[in-house]
Amino acid sequence: MLRFDGVTVTAGDKVLVDDVSLDIGDGEIVGLVGPNGSGKSTLLRTAYRAMKPAAGTITLDGHDVWATAVRTIGKRTGVVTQQMPSDFPLTSGDVVLLGRAAHKGMFDADDDTDAALVMSCLDAVDMADRVDDDFSTLSGGERQRVLVAQALAGVPWVLLFDEPTNHLDLRHQLGLMRVVREHDGAAVVALHDLGLAARYCDRIAVLDHGKLWGVGTPDEVVTPRLLDDVYGVEAEVHRHPRDDSPMVVVL
């Protein structure tokens, strides 16, 4: 569904992403992990046309993202970035409704189908009871959940989420990852929490200094070697008592 092929991104003389190739299949959840500045956000930005690569291609369903109309990409991708607006003079419901924009003509009115979808997406992130609240009055975590609902409202093929669990309490971190897990299409999710990545992702791609350090199943990737080589910490990897996923214990 989504392919990064030899993607390199530069800013002046600095290489932010260096020759990264990665395939994400239909229905697959891939976690992007790595230290701060490793290139996770930059790689995601190339997929939703916020940062053009210096080399390589990104294709979505076989079509070059950078040779495809922005509106078409908007219909196929649901994006949550790290930048969180706080000054929308809109209600939570209005913010989610913006996620339908790519599916609307300039003069198309919102209808009952749109309204029902807005409520369904807000309910998925436990915010349905805040539909009429001013977005600017919400806490950081509540705004984050509304923005996730906005991304879902476009009924995208691919979710591109950059640190979506930031600002969220433990319960809503788990709830968000369940929403991603239940999504019908594919997802690429940048995460700092290796435990969440191991528990909810089919594969994990590790970036370090802009390069793809490795990619594989959680069992293949979440290892003491990863934690030492990439993060510079000594740790043990144990098994989760419920689902047997890898669980990191930093020493």
Helices and strands as residue ranges (DSSP letters): E 2-11, E 14-24, E 29-33, H 40-47, E 55-60, E 63-64, G 65-67, H 70-76, E 77-80, H 92-97, G 98-103, H 112-124, G 128-130, G 135-137, H 140-153, E 158-162, H 170-182, E 186-190, H 194-200, E 203-208, E 211-216, H 218-221, H 224-229, E 235-239, E 246-250
